[in-house]
Amino acid sequence: MTLEGTDLFSAFQPFHAEQHEQHEQHEKQQEQEIFDKPQREKPSSVPSKSNVQNNQASEQDFNKMFEQQQRVNLAIQQMKRQQIELAQQQQQALLQNNVQNAVGSQYLDKVFSDKRGFLKLIQFALIIVLALSIHALIKFLLKNYIKSNDFSFQRIIGLKLLYVFATLFILWNIKVFIKN
């Protein structure tokens, strides 16, 4: 096969012609084989022993495949049931969490529902902050007073206990003398 010409079409034209000829020859051979084959004999009405064995083997194969298909279907049904049960469990857990959150938020709902309750909550928080800041101030003053003076260990303990007892005394007086 020689390539002639400079453009692609003329260079590959002989190659395409050879392929086309080979293809036509192959088709003719197949047609000849079909016509040359003798016609098959008609099957007899009595099945042969090999046909019976083949039928039995195919029935056994079919039965095995049918049983396998049933097992697969059963496994799929079990998986679906498990998925449904899991989804129900997750849904119940979610509902329980929502109920618990609702119970926990009821107090806050009550507090924030009316303006008076909210103001009491703010007032209580500010009292705690005031108490902590007064404590820090007294602690600082007491520490500086002890450092600047030369006190014995017993006097230092007495001053610190005096602070604790004064706080308890003030709280007791507030509880007793201020009525709601």
ABEGO torsion letter per residue (X at the ends): XBBBEABAAAAAAAAAAAAAAAAAAAAAAAAAAAAABBBBBBBBABBBAAAAAAAAAAAAAAAAAAAAAAAAAAAAAAAAAAAAAAAAAAAAAAAAAAAAAAAAAAAAAAAAABAAAAAAAAAAAAAAAAAAAAAAAAAAAAAAAAAABBBBAAAAAAAAAAAAAAAAAAAAAAAAABBX
